[in-house]
Amino acid sequence: MPNLEDAIRERAYHLWIADGQPEGQADMYWLNAQREILTTSVEGSGSNAAAAAPIDMGLVATKSAKKAKIARSGKSKTRAA
């Protein structure tokens, strides 16, 4: 990959062109391009552990929702003495 700054600049330019070249939003395009490139870079070089055990976000959300529901209802698996 070329210089990171050059890659971000080029991606920001393409995003800006795709949106019809609006004025006054250079920072937004730069940050969006930076996020895309860095995210792609991190995903491409992710650790073996992360690749071996992908996280099912639906499952995580379901478990979190169940815990929150139990906490609101005042029920728990342990009882106070």
N, C-alpha and C positions, 0 to 999 in steps of 0.2 A: 504494500500500500504506500502511496506517496506520503509526504508529510501530512500529519494529522490535521493541521490547520488548513492546508490546501484541500484536503478531502471534505472537511466541514464547509469550507467556503463554496466548493463546487456543489455540494448537496443543498446548501441553503439557496444557492442561485436557482437550482432546478425546482425547488419547492416554490420559490418566489415566482418563477415563470409559470408554473402550473396553476398558481392562484391568480394570475392575471396582472402581475407586477404592481401590487398596491404600494403606495408610498408610506413611509414612516413606520414600518414594521420590521426593520432589518434585524433588530435584536431577537424578535420572536422567531424569525426564520433561522437565525444563527443557532439559537438554543434548541429548536426542534431538530435541526440537522445534527447538532452535536449529540443530542440524546439518541437519535437513530444510529449514528455511527458507533458511539460507545456501547450501546446496547448490543448491536450486532457483533462488535468486537469481543465483548464479554461472553456472549452466547457461543461464539465460535471457539473460544479458548476456555470454556467451562471445565471445571474439574471432573475427574472420572467419577467421583462419588455422586455428583449432581446428575451426571448423565446416566449412571447406573440406577438411580432411584428418583425418577421424576416425581414431582409433587402434584397430586390431584387437588387442584384448588377448590373444586366443588365439594370434595370430601372434607377439606379443612374448613370451609365455610359452614357446612352442615354440622360438624362437631362443635364449632364455636357457637352456632346458633342454639344448639341443644344445651350447652353449658350455660349460656346466658338465660335461657328459659328456666332451667333448674334453679339458678341463682335468684331469679325474680320470684319464683314460686315459693322460695324459702325451704324447699325440700333438698335434702342432701343425703348422701349415703351414710354419713356418720351422725350420730345423735349426741347432743350435749347431755352431760350427766346432771 
